[in-house]
Amino acid sequence: MSRKKPTAKDSPLLSFDIVYEDGSRSSNRKIQSDELDFTNELASAKAILEAQDRKISELSGRPRPGIKSLMRSSA
């Protein structure tokens, strides 16, 4: 087997745990570290995760509730 060549998406992944407004939870949602603005990490992570949720909603046809809170996963 040949070794996989590195790609632009090989930056480390950061995981976040989310609590939605309806009380549901989502654990270990991943974001590429190079997409985040580390001066305001949680705000930029929230914007990225909301965009992911919108895409999921469009594909599934079921709306996702708004994000109530989020924090970095310990894993």
Rosetta constraint file for C-alpha pairs under 8 A:
AtomPair CA 6 CA 10 HARMONIC 6.36 0.50
AtomPair CA 9 CA 32 HARMONIC 7.40 0.50
AtomPair CA 11 CA 32 HARMONIC 6.21 0.50
AtomPair CA 11 CA 33 HARMONIC 6.29 0.50
AtomPair CA 11 CA 34 HARMONIC 6.56 0.50
AtomPair CA 12 CA 32 HARMONIC 6.09 0.50
AtomPair CA 12 CA 33 HARMONIC 5.66 0.50
AtomPair CA 12 CA 34 HARMONIC 7.95 0.50
AtomPair CA 13 CA 30 HARMONIC 6.00 0.50
AtomPair CA 13 CA 31 HARMONIC 5.51 0.50
AtomPair CA 13 CA 32 HARMONIC 4.66 0.50
AtomPair CA 13 CA 33 HARMONIC 5.61 0.50
AtomPair CA 14 CA 30 HARMONIC 5.51 0.50
AtomPair CA 14 CA 31 HARMONIC 5.34 0.50
AtomPair CA 14 CA 32 HARMONIC 6.30 0.50
AtomPair CA 14 CA 33 HARMONIC 5.99 0.50
AtomPair CA 14 CA 72 HARMONIC 7.56 0.50
AtomPair CA 14 CA 73 HARMONIC 7.98 0.50
AtomPair CA 15 CA 27 HARMONIC 7.98 0.50
AtomPair CA 15 CA 28 HARMONIC 4.75 0.50
AtomPair CA 15 CA 29 HARMONIC 5.25 0.50
AtomPair CA 15 CA 30 HARMONIC 4.52 0.50
AtomPair CA 15 CA 31 HARMONIC 6.51 0.50
AtomPair CA 15 CA 72 HARMONIC 5.94 0.50
AtomPair CA 15 CA 73 HARMONIC 5.27 0.50
AtomPair CA 15 CA 75 HARMONIC 7.38 0.50
AtomPair CA 16 CA 27 HARMONIC 6.54 0.50
AtomPair CA 16 CA 28 HARMONIC 5.09 0.50
AtomPair CA 16 CA 29 HARMONIC 5.11 0.50
AtomPair CA 16 CA 30 HARMONIC 6.44 0.50
AtomPair CA 16 CA 70 HARMONIC 6.58 0.50
AtomPair CA 16 CA 71 HARMONIC 5.52 0.50
AtomPair CA 16 CA 72 HARMONIC 4.33 0.50
AtomPair CA 16 CA 73 HARMONIC 4.81 0.50
AtomPair CA 17 CA 25 HARMONIC 7.40 0.50
AtomPair CA 17 CA 26 HARMONIC 5.83 0.50
AtomPair CA 17 CA 27 HARMONIC 4.36 0.50
AtomPair CA 17 CA 28 HARMONIC 5.46 0.50
AtomPair CA 17 CA 29 HARMONIC 6.41 0.50
AtomPair CA 17 CA 70 HARMONIC 5.57 0.50
AtomPair CA 17 CA 71 HARMONIC 5.50 0.50
AtomPair CA 17 CA 72 HARMONIC 6.15 0.50
AtomPair CA 17 CA 73 HARMONIC 5.60 0.50
AtomPair CA 18 CA 25 HARMONIC 5.59 0.50
AtomPair CA 18 CA 26 HARMONIC 5.09 0.50
AtomPair CA 18 CA 27 HARMONIC 6.26 0.50
AtomPair CA 18 CA 29 HARMONIC 7.80 0.50
AtomPair CA 18 CA 67 HARMONIC 6.90 0.50
AtomPair CA 18 CA 68 HARMONIC 7.66 0.50
AtomPair CA 18 CA 69 HARMONIC 5.97 0.50
AtomPair CA 18 CA 70 HARMONIC 4.42 0.50
AtomPair CA 18 CA 71 HARMONIC 6.79 0.50
AtomPair CA 19 CA 23 HARMONIC 6.22 0.50
AtomPair CA 19 CA 24 HARMONIC 5.96 0.50
AtomPair CA 19 CA 25 HARMONIC 4.60 0.50
AtomPair CA 19 CA 26 HARMONIC 6.61 0.50
AtomPair CA 19 CA 67 HARMONIC 6.24 0.50
AtomPair CA 19 CA 68 HARMONIC 5.63 0.50
AtomPair CA 19 CA 69 HARMONIC 5.28 0.50
AtomPair CA 19 CA 70 HARMONIC 6.18 0.50
AtomPair CA 20 CA 24 HARMONIC 5.37 0.50
AtomPair CA 20 CA 25 HARMONIC 6.10 0.50
AtomPair CA 20 CA 65 HARMONIC 6.03 0.50
AtomPair CA 20 CA 66 HARMONIC 5.72 0.50
AtomPair CA 20 CA 67 HARMONIC 4.43 0.50
AtomPair CA 20 CA 68 HARMONIC 4.87 0.50
AtomPair CA 20 CA 69 HARMONIC 6.86 0.50
AtomPair CA 21 CA 65 HARMONIC 6.03 0.50
AtomPair CA 21 CA 66 HARMONIC 5.56 0.50
AtomPair CA 21 CA 67 HARMONIC 5.86 0.50
AtomPair CA 21 CA 68 HARMONIC 4.90 0.50
AtomPair CA 22 CA 65 HARMONIC 6.53 0.50
AtomPair CA 27 CA 73 HARMONIC 7.58 0.50
AtomPair CA 28 CA 73 HARMONIC 6.23 0.50
AtomPair CA 28 CA 75 HARMONIC 7.96 0.50
AtomPair CA 29 CA 49 HARMONIC 7.92 0.50
AtomPair CA 31 CA 35 HARMONIC 7.24 0.50
AtomPair CA 31 CA 36 HARMONIC 7.92 0.50
AtomPair CA 31 CA 45 HARMONIC 7.55 0.50
AtomPair CA 31 CA 48 HARMONIC 7.78 0.50
AtomPair CA 31 CA 49 HARMONIC 8.00 0.50
AtomPair CA 32 CA 36 HARMONIC 7.37 0.50
AtomPair CA 36 CA 41 HARMONIC 6.25 0.50
AtomPair CA 36 CA 44 HARMONIC 5.89 0.50
AtomPair CA 36 CA 45 HARMONIC 6.40 0.50
AtomPair CA 37 CA 41 HARMONIC 5.57 0.50
AtomPair CA 37 CA 44 HARMONIC 5.97 0.50
AtomPair CA 40 CA 44 HARMONIC 6.35 0.50
AtomPair CA 41 CA 45 HARMONIC 5.98 0.50
AtomPair CA 42 CA 46 HARMONIC 5.94 0.50
AtomPair CA 42 CA 70 HARMONIC 7.44 0.50
AtomPair CA 42 CA 71 HARMONIC 7.37 0.50
AtomPair CA 43 CA 47 HARMONIC 6.33 0.50
AtomPair CA 44 CA 48 HARMONIC 6.29 0.50
AtomPair CA 45 CA 49 HARMONIC 6.05 0.50
AtomPair CA 46 CA 50 HARMONIC 5.98 0.50
AtomPair CA 46 CA 67 HARMONIC 7.70 0.50
AtomPair CA 46 CA 70 HARMONIC 7.46 0.50
AtomPair CA 47 CA 51 HARMONIC 6.27 0.50
AtomPair CA 48 CA 52 HARMONIC 6.32 0.50
AtomPair CA 49 CA 53 HARMONIC 6.14 0.50
AtomPair CA 50 CA 54 HARMONIC 6.18 0.50
AtomPair CA 50 CA 66 HARMONIC 7.87 0.50
AtomPair CA 50 CA 67 HARMONIC 7.52 0.50
AtomPair CA 51 CA 55 HARMONIC 6.37 0.50
AtomPair CA 52 CA 56 HARMONIC 6.23 0.50
AtomPair CA 53 CA 57 HARMONIC 6.03 0.50
AtomPair CA 53 CA 64 HARMONIC 6.46 0.50
AtomPair CA 54 CA 58 HARMONIC 6.19 0.50
AtomPair CA 54 CA 63 HARMONIC 7.72 0.50
AtomPair CA 54 CA 64 HARMONIC 7.47 0.50
AtomPair CA 55 CA 59 HARMONIC 6.28 0.50
AtomPair CA 56 CA 60 HARMONIC 5.99 0.50
AtomPair CA 57 CA 61 HARMONIC 5.42 0.50
AtomPair CA 57 CA 62 HARMONIC 5.19 0.50
AtomPair CA 57 CA 63 HARMONIC 4.96 0.50
AtomPair CA 57 CA 64 HARMONIC 6.21 0.50
AtomPair CA 58 CA 62 HARMONIC 7.35 0.50
AtomPair CA 58 CA 63 HARMONIC 7.76 0.50
